[in-house]
Amino acid sequence: MKNRTLLIGLSIVTTLGANAQIKEVEFTKVHLNDNFWSPRIEINRTVSIPSAFKECEQNGRFDNFAIAGGLIKGEHKGDFSFDDTDPYKIIEGASYSLAVHYDKDLDAYLDSVIAIIASAQEPDGYLTTCVTNNCTRLSGWWGTHKWEKINSHELYNSGHLIESAVAHYRATGKRNFLDVAIKNADLVCKTFGPNEGQIHRPSGHPIAEMALCKLYKVTGNKKYLETAKYFVEETGRGTDGHQLSEYSQDHKPILQQDEIVGHAVRAGYLYSGVADVAALTNDKAYFDALVRIWNNMSTKKLFITGGIGSRPQGEGFGPNYELNNHTAYCETCAAIANVYWNYRMFLATGEAKYMDVCERALYNNVMSGVSLSGDKFFYDNPLESNGEHERQKWFGCACCPGNITRFVASIPNYIYATEGKDIFVNLYAQGVADINGVQVEQTTEYPWDGKIRINIKKGSGKFAMRLRIPSWLKTSPTNNNLYTYTDGAKKYSITVNGKNIGSEDGNGYFVISRKWKEGDVIDIDFPMDVRRIVANDNAEDDRGKVALERGPIVFCLEGNDQADKHVFNKYILNSTAIQSHFEPQLLNGVMVLEGAAKEMEQDGTIKDVTFRAIPYSTWNNREPQQMEVWIAYTPAATVATPEPTIASQAETFSNRGPIQNDAPETAPTDSWAGGVNDQWEPKRSSDTSKPYHYWWLKRGTTEAISYKFKEPETVSNVQVYWLDFDHYDGNFRVPESWSLYYMDEAGEWKEVQDHSEYTVRKDCYNSVDFKPVKTTGLKILAKLQDGESGGVLEWKVNK
């Protein structure tokens, strides 16, 4: 930080002026009319929000509240205690939408569902429907009574309730939802804290911290801030004796943390809450801790798309530089949380590097999370796919659709900020904003074009305009050594009324301080050349590859745009010129990159072809196809399209639930189990860069995985590559033992005969020969090591 110190308030005070603060400009003051965000915000209003509300109706989300309130009779629906948050998040998004586009029907609908939610609130303010409804089916996970477990999600429910109610109150001025939230927050403040008789533990799944800070700002009641601070301070202390865990960043006190670990969404929400508490209480120590954690995230664990969280297990972070592409989790909610956190870091410092991460996440990972049609969503956002990924209308765990609806509606909130009379221009988008009595108009085709005109339409006065210089113009797109461009920094130009005025401030902004008058014009030209990005060599999965970027947009190859429908068999020489042009009829209008490429054939010969690349955020809006962000630039990193095999053409299944003994008939294989027959060759047993199968949260049990063949096959050999790697929430190890079964003509499972040894070696294929059988299926039964889980990277079948 340069020339800045912490201060009580919404953000941080600087030495630029007495009592100056960096404050957000309310999104209701920013009116976009551009060709990128405006259509997406309108689709969110007209499609995503109604679609999500409909899913809540159909999947029993509102019924659960009605049952809890005694309005109807029935059984609690859904599998998660946090299902209550789905309506909360959508109501929040709908409230933002109402604030800028009033709709009396939507207003009335919100009142009706708020009444249903209010009916479910218990007299003391408690509101978690699965507990009120005594849903014993879920009690094993979430507990049977109030506040029983740290990870019960009751405080997570409270957090989203409060955030939604505050948004509704600010949008409509009505207190019907706010009063529900206040009553619940009062109970939280009474129940949790350091005093005798209170529960001494953190929130478990963070968001209550952010929410209570918002409620404090609206009500002025300091107890909400004090409780938010308590949750921050209690994290990692284990006062009540609960087991500390990285999963919720609860492994050590925040002041001692220096690496981002655990569940990615929880991390983003927690550190956003810490930033709020640090700003509102003038606590520099907590902010210093955030800087340490942020440095680790941004220099070692940030995907080029702005995504965070590399592992599906625990939906979280792996070790430093684990940035695998095919298995990248990059949950949509985590990308949104990353924006929340980075925006608060900007408010605290005025440093552009935090807004650079916001922009990267916004244009790439966040917008990948929703289809162009607005009614289908990604939960995870990999940077590579074999065609197995496809957006869904809803999920059993439906956190992401609701999060998208509330976030997209608030995007104008991130464009501007103020510090005293000074104006920060953080994001570039066409529209008009009313800021400090000055009307500012942007005219631009950003993100497709780097030419921006900023016009002072109304008002005047002496202040500084602080224009963010995007990191994609520099030598590193994230201002560190995690990613670098293969070419040098790009020169830009900024003029005022045709004259060169202003200079860079050292924090990533170009500052123009003068007495402004109506009609003044700032012209900006940020050159948008196609740039190649290389990753730090420690990011193993990106070696020998480049990512293509133009402006803030990360591009990808998708099979739909290649002549042979494949992408992994291609490489683009570093000397290849790449052209860009806009295609208004493609994917609602996108920039497309084109150029020459090389294609590797099965026999090793190289063929000259052309490639087309589209924005990553728009992939999978046609039929599912292969996709990759990181593209080979040498033959060594290229993978020829393999010929089909017995295994690759088989259907794969795995068991659900525990297996009581080793008998194959007790090992049902009734759920899909992908990854083991995709023909990606593992480098080692810990190589999780490509899809694989794992028995999550199963330890020491006997588990099954099977193949079902389209036609009877005569086989006599299998090769199995066992998974073996460490994870904070349970390690994966090669099994203690295993056996192989085939389906006989009577439809019964029989163990293969005259088989060689069932080996369990690491870092190689374990090959087993057996008496040839003609069969329609094979099954592996694996006895896991005591206390350990396990899995399979690849399973080959041979004649």
N, C-alpha and C positions, 0 to 999 in steps of 0.2 A: 504494500500500500504506500502511496506517495502523498505526503501532506494531509493525512487523514487520521482522525481519532474517533473512537466510539462515543456515542451519545444516546441518551434516552430518546425514544421516539419510534417512528415507523422504520427508521433506517439509521444512518450514521451521520454525525455532524462532520463537516470538513472545516478546514481553516480558511476556506475561500470567503467566508462571511459569517458574522455572528449569528448563532442559532440557525444556520442554514442546514437543511436536511435534503437528502435525495428522496423524493416522493414519486410514487407512481401517478400517472395521469389516468383517471378513471376511463374505462373503455367506453362509457356513455358519452364522453367528450370527443371520441375519435370515431369518425364516420368514413369507413372505407368504401371505395367504389372501383376497386381494381379488378383485374381479371384472374387473380390467383386466389386471394383469401375470401373476397366477397362471395363468389359462387359456393365455396366450401362452407362458409358460415350460413348461407341461405339453405343449402342442402341439409346442414345440421338442424336448422330450425324446422324445415318442412318435411324431412324424411327421418333423420337419425333420432331426434327426440320423440316424435310420434311412434316410430318403430320400437324404440326401447320401452316406452310406456306400454305398448301393446304386449311386448314380451313379458313385462312385469305382471300384466293382467292374466296372461295365459299360463304363466309358470307359478302362479300362486303367491307372488310377492305381496300384493295388496290383501289377498285372502288371509295371509298370516297375521297381519295387523287386525283385520276384521274379527278373526277368531279370538285373538288376544283381548280385543275390546268387547267381546260378547255380542257382536253384531250378527255373526253367523256361527253355525256349528260346523265342525269338520276337523280333519287331521292336518297338522302342520306339514307344509310342503317344502321341498328343497333339501339339500344335503349339507348346508353350511350355516353356521350361526350368524355369519355376516351378510346373509342374503338381504337383510333389512337395508343395507347400504345402497343397494341397487336403485330403489326409488329415490333415496335421498340425493344421490348424485345426479339423477335425471331431473329432479325438481330444481336442483341448483342450476343446471344448464338451461332449463326452461325459464328460470327467473332471469338469468342473464339475457336470454332472448327477449323476454317481455320488456326489459329495460330499454331496449333499442328498437323493438318492433312490437308495439302493443297489440295483443290479440285477446279480445274479450272471452272467446271460447276457451283458450288456453288458461287464462286467468281463472275462469270459473272451474275448469277441470282441476287446477292446482288446489283450489279451495276444497274441492270435494275429496281429493286424496289426502290432503292434510287433515281433514276431519276424521278420516279413517285411521290415519296414523295416530292422531291425538287420542282416539278412543282406546288405543292399546296401551297408553301410558298408565302405569300403576300410580296409586296415590302419592307414593314417596318420590315420584319422578322417574323411576326405573323404566327402561324401554329397550328390551331385547326379546323379540317375540318367541324364539325357540325355547327360552327359559320360562317365560310366562305361560306358554302353551304346553309346558311340561313334556317336551318332545324327547322322550327317553331314547328314541332311535339315534339321536345325536349326542346323547349325554356322555358317551365314552370319550368323545373328542373335546366337547365344550364344557362338560360339567353338568350337574343336576340342580345346582342352586346358584344364586347370585354371587358373582365375583369369586367363584371357586378356584379358577385357574388363571395363571398369568396370561395364557394365550387363548383365553375364551372369546376374544374379539368384542367383548361388551364395550370396552372403552373405544375400540375402533368404530363400533356402531355409534357411540356418543359423538365421536369426532365428526363423522360425516353428517350426522343429524345437525350438529351445531353449524357446520360450514354451510349446509343447505339452507338452514333457517335464516342465517345472517344474510345470505344472498337474496332470499325471498323478501326479507324485510327491507333491504336496501333497494330492491327493484320495485317493490309495490307500496312500501310504507305500512303494510299490514303487520300486526303482531300475532296473528293466529298461530303461525309456525314458530316464531321467535319465542313466544311464551312457553311452548313445549320444550324448546331447546334450553331455555333458562332454567326451567324446573329440573331437567335432566342434569344440566351442568352443576346446579346447586347440590344435587345428590352426589355427583362425582367429587366435588370439593369437600363435602362432608365425609365421604367414605375413604378417600385416599389422602395421605399426608403423613407428616412426621410425628404427629401427636399420639398420645396413648389412646387406644380405642379405634384408631384409624388403621387401614391396610397400608403396609409399608412395601410398596413395589412400584415399578414403572408401568407404563401403559401396555406393554406387550407387543401390540401392533401399533406403532406410532401413527398418529394423526390428531389425537386429542390435543397435543401440544400446540400445533398450528391453530386448531379450532378454538381453543380457549383464549389464545392471544387475539384472534379475531373478535371473539365475544367481548373481551376486555375493551377493545378499541370502540366497539359499538355502544357498550353500556357504561364504561368507565368504572366498572366494579373490579377493584384490584384483586379480589380473591381468585378470579379466573386466571390472571397472570401469575399469581403466587402458586397456584396448583400446576400450571404449565411448567413453571420453573422447578417445582418439586419433581415432576416426572422426569425432567432433564437431569436433575441432580441425582435422582435415585437410580438411574440407569447404570448397570454394571456393579452395583453395590451389594445386591443380594441380602438386604437387611432381613427379609422375612425367611431366608433360608432356601429360597427356590434355586434350582440349578441354573447357573449362568450359562448363556449360550450366545454364540456368534450370530445365530439365526435372526435375532432381534437386535443386534448390535449391543447386547446386554452382557457381553463377555468381560468388559472392564469399564470403569467410569469414562465418560466422554473426554474428560480432560487428559486422560492417559492414552487415548486412541490416536493412532497415526496411519492406520491402513483401513480402507473401506472393505468390509467383509459382510457375509451373511446375505439375507434376503434383500434384493435390490430395491424393491418398492418401499419396504420398511426403512431402509437406509435413507432414501431420498426424502421421505416424509419426516423422519426423525431429525435429520440435519436441517431441513427447512424450519422445523419447530425450534431447534436450537438457535438458528439464526434469528428468528423472531424474538425469542427470550433474551438473547444476547443484546439485541438492539434496544429492546424495551426496558432492560435493566442495566444498561451500560456496563456489560460484563465482557471485558476484553479477553480474558482467559478463554472463555468459551469460543469466542471468534477465532482466536489463535489456533485452537484445536480444529475448528472447521477448516481453516486454511491448510493445515497439515493433511487432513483427511482428503480435502479437495485435490491437493497436489498429487496424492497417491492415485486418486481416481482418474484425473485428467492426463497423467503422464504414463500410467501403466494399465488402466482398466477401462478406458473409454473407446467404444467402437467408432469407426469413422462416420457412421450414420448418427452419432450422438446417443446411441443406445448404451445401457449399462446392464450388467448381469449376464455372465457367460454360461451359466449352468442351469439345466432344467431341474436338477435335484436341488430342492430348497429355493428354486427360482432366484438364484443369487450369484454371488461373485466366486470366482476361482482364484488361484494364485496370480501374482503379478504377470502380466503379459499373456495370460490365457485369453486369447481373442479369436477362438475358433469360429469359423464362419457358418458351416452347415448346422452345427449344434448350438449356435449362439441363441440365447434365450431372448434378451433384449425386449422384455415384456413392455407392452404399450403403456401400462400404468407406470412402469419404471422410467420410461422416457418422459412422461408428464411430470413425474416427481423430480426428475433431473432438471427440468425447466424451472419448477418451483424453487428448488434449492439454488440454482445458479442465478436466478433473478434476485433472490434475496441477498446473495453474495454481491451482486452488482449494486443493489441499494445500499449495502454496507460500505462500499469502497469507491464506487464510481469507476471501476476498472472494466474495460471493454472485454477482457478475456472471458469474463463470465457470460456476457451477452453473446459472445462468439459461440459458446457451447449451447446456449439457448437457441440460437439461430440454427445451428447444425441439427439439434434434436428436433426442432419444430418442422423444418422443411423435409426431413428425411424419416427418422424413426417414428415420430408422432403421427405424421400423415400417412405412413405405411399402415398404421393401425386401423384405418377405416377405408372401405372401398370408395371409389368415385361416386357410386350410386348412393352411398351414405347408409346403407342398411346391412352391411356385412363387415366383420371385424376380425383382426388378427389379435390373438392373445400374445403369442411370441412373434418376433420379427427377425428371422434368420437372415444372414447375408449370403446364403447359398441354399439352393433347393434342387432336388431331383424331380420335382413335380408333385411331391407328396403334400405340400402345404397348400391350404386353401382357406380363405376367410369364411367365417360362419356368422349366421344371423344372431346367435346367442350361445352362451356356454353354461354348463352346470355351475361353474364358478364364474359369474358374469361381471367381474369387476371392471373389465376393460371397456365394454360398450358404454356403460354409464359414465365412466371417466372421460371418454372421448366427447360425449355430449356436453358435459360441463366445461371441458377445457376449450374446445373449438369456439364455443360461444364467447369466450373471454379473451381471445387472441388479441384484439385491439388494445387490451390493457398493457401489453408488453412493448408497444411501439415507441412511446415517449416517456420521459420522466423529467422532473424539475428539481433544481437545487436553488432555492431562493427564486430569483427571477430568471436564472439560466435554464435553458431547455436542452435536454439530451434527446437526440434522435438515435434510437437504438436499433430499430428495424426500418426497412424501407418498403413502403407500400402506398399505393395511390389512394388519396383521400384527404379529408379536411379535418383538422383538429382545433379545438378551442382550448388554449393553454395560457393561463395567467393574463387573460384579457387580450391575448393575441391570437388571431386566426391564422393557422399555418396550413398551407396546402402542398401536398406532394403530388407530382405528376411523374409517373414512371411505369415501365413494364417489368419491373423487378418481380421475380428473380430471373426472368429470361433475358433482361437487358440491364446493364449497369449504369445507364444514364438516368439521373434523377434530377428533377427541378423542384426546389423548395421555394415557395412564394409566400411572402408576408402579405396576406390578403387584407387583413384589417389589424389595426392597432399599431402601436409604436412604443419605443422605450429603449433604454440602454440595458443590454443583457448579452450573454454569450450563447451562441448556438454551438452545441457540442455534438459533432457528427461522428458516429462510430466508423472507424476504418476497419472493414472486415478482415479477419485473419486469413481468409482465402486469397488475399492479395499478397500475403507475406511469404516467408520461406517455409513456415509451418502453419497448417490450418488450425492448430490448437495451441500455438505459441509454446511448444515444448518439443522434445525429441521423440515423441511417440510416433508422429507422422511428419514427413517432410515432403516438399514438392521436388520433383526432379529438375525443375528449372528454377530460376531466381525469383525474387520479389517483383511484383508488377507495379509500375508507376501509375498513379492516379492524378486527377486534376480536380480542384475545387476553386470556383471563382464566385465573387459577389458582384453582381451587376457588371460582369465581364472582367473584373479586376482580381488579381491574386491577392487575397487577404487572409490572414490567419495562419495558424501553425499547429503542429501536433503537440499534445500535452504530456506525453510520456505514459499515459494510461490507456492509449489506444483510441483516443478521440482527436479529431481535428477541431480546434477551437477558434471561433470567429467572435471576437468581443467588440461590439460597436454600438452606436445608437441606431437602432433599426427604425425604418419608417415604412408605411404602407406602400406596396409595390416593389420592395426590394426582392431580388431574386438570387438564390444560390443555385449554381449549376454544378453538378457532380458527375464525374465520369470515372466509374470503376470498371476497368477493362475486364471483360469476361472471356478470357481465353480458356480453351480446354486445357486442364492441367492434370498431370500424372502425379499420384501420391504413392510414396513407398512407406512401408511401416518399419519401425524399429526391428532389427534382426532378431530380437528376443521373441517377437510375435511369430512363432514358428509357422503357423498356418498361412501367413502372408508372404513368406519368402518366395522370391522369384515371381512376384505378382505386383500389379499396380491397380490402384483404384482411379477412376476417372471422375473428375469434378469440373463443373463449370459454374462459376459464382458459388452460391451456397448449396447447389444441388449436386448430390452424389448420384452417379449413374450406374446402371447394371446392364448386363446382357440377359435377355430373356429368350427362351426358345422360340417363341412366337415370331420373333424378328430375324431369325437366322434361317438360311435356306434348308438346312438339314434338321432343324428343331433342337439342336444340341449346342451347349456352350462350353462344357469342360474340355472339349477336344480342340479348342482354339487358343491361339496366343497372338498377341499384338506386339510387334517389334517396337522398341523404344524410338526408333527412327521414323516410324509411320506417322504421316500427317493425319490429323483427325479434324473433320469438318463438323460444323453444327448448323442446324437450321430448324425453324419452328414449323411444326405440322399441326394446323388448327383442327383437323378432323380426327387426329389420333389421341385417344385417352383424354378427351375433353380439351385438347390443345396442350402440347408439350414440346419442349426442345428435344431434338434427336441428334445423337452423335453417330457419325459414319466414317468408315475408313477401311483400309486393307487389313486382312488378317491371314494367319496361317492355320491350317486345319490338319491335325495329325490323324492319319488313317490307322486301321488295325494292324497293317503290316509294317508300320513305321514310316511310310512315305508321307511327304508333306504336300499339301494341296493349297493353292492360292484361292482365297475366298474374300468376301467382304463381310463386315459386321455392322450391326445397328445396336445402339445402346439407348435406353430410355431412363427417365428418372426413377430411382429406386422406389420412391414413395408410390409409384403407379403400377408396380408389378402385381401380377395375379389379379388383374381386372379383366382378363380374357380367360381362356381355358388354362388350367394348371400346366405349367411347363417348367423345364429347367431354368435356373436363374443363378447368377453369380455377380457379386460386387467386385471381388478381387480377381483380376484377370491375369493369366500367365503372360509373361513376356519372353519366356524361353521355352524350348521343347521340354526341358526337364521338369517344368511345373505343369505340363499339359497332360491330360489323361484321355487317351483314345477311348471312344465309345466301345464298351465290351460287347462281345456276342452273348446272347442269352444262354443261360445254363439251367440245369434241372432245378437248382435252388433258387435262382433269380426269378423263375417263373412260378414258383410255389407261393401259396398263401401262407402267411405266418400267423401263429396264434400263441398266446401265453395264458397262464392260469390267473384267475382272480380269487383271492382269498387263500387261507392257509391249506396246506396239504397235510393230512394226518399221518400218512405213512408212505412207503416207497412204491406201493402198488400203482401201476400206471392208470388204472381206472379211477383212482382217487385224485388224479391230477388233471382236472378239466382244463382244456385249452380253448376257451371261448371268447377271448378278446384279442384284438389285433396286436401284433408285436412286430413292428417294423425295424429296419436297420441291420438285421443280421444277414440279409441276402441282397444287399444293394451293390455288391461287387467293388466296394471301396476297400483297398488293401490297408490294414492297420500297420502302423510303424512299430508299435509296442502295445503291451496290454493296457497301458495308461493313456493310449491315444484316443481321446474322446472328440477328435475334430470332425468325425463323420458320424452318421447315425448308428446307434447300437441299441441293444435291449438290456434293461436292467430291472431287477426286482426291488423296487424302491420300498424302503422301510421293512423289508423282510430280512430276518436275521436267523441263521441256524436252521431254517426250515428246508423242506424239499420242494423245489419249484420246477415248473415244466415250461417247455417251449416246443412247438411242433410245426411241421410243414405239412401242407395238404397239396398234393400234386393234381394237375388238371386231368392227367391220364396216368394209368399204372406205369411205373418206371422200375426197371431192373437196376438195383444199386448194390454196391459192395464196399463202399468206403465213405466216411465222412471226415471232415477236417473242421475242428472247432478252435476258435481264437477267443480265449477267455478274457474278460474284463478284470482289471486289477488297478485301482487307484484310490487315493485318500479323499475323504470328504468330511467336513466338520460335523455333519449330521448323520454320520454312519459310513464306514469304509466299505469298499467293494473289493472282494478278494476272489481268487480262483476258488472253485468249490472244493469241499473236502473229498467228494467222490461224485461220480455220475454214471449213468447207464443210458443205453440207446434202445429204443423200441420201434417196431414197424407195425403197420396195420395189416392184419391178415385178411384172407378172402371173406371171412365171417364177420369182419368189422371189429375184431378185437385186437388189443395191443399185445404184442409178444416181443420179448427181448431178442435181439439178434443173436445168432449162434456162431460159435467158433470165432469169436471176436478177439482181436488183439487187445493189449492193455488200454484201459481208459485213463489216459494220462491227464494231469492238470498242471502242465508246465506254463510258465508265463512267457510272454514276448515271442510266441511262435504258435503255429498251428499244431494242434494235438490231433494226430491222424489215427483213425481206427479202421482196420480192415475187418470184414466179417463175411460169413457165407452169403453169397448173393441171394437177394430176395426181390420178388416182384410185388410192388406195394403202391398204395395211393397216399401213403403218408409216413413220416418219421417223427419220433418224439424223443426229446432229451429230458431225463429227470436228473436234476442237479441237487445234491445235498450240500447246502451252504455251510460254511464253517461256523462254529459256535460264535454268536455275537456279531457276525459279519454278514453283509449282503453280497450280491454278486451279479453277474451278467455276462452277455455274449457280444463280442464285437462283430464277428463274422462266422458263418456256418456254411461250409461247402458240402455238396453231395456229388459223388462220382459213381460212375458205372463200374 
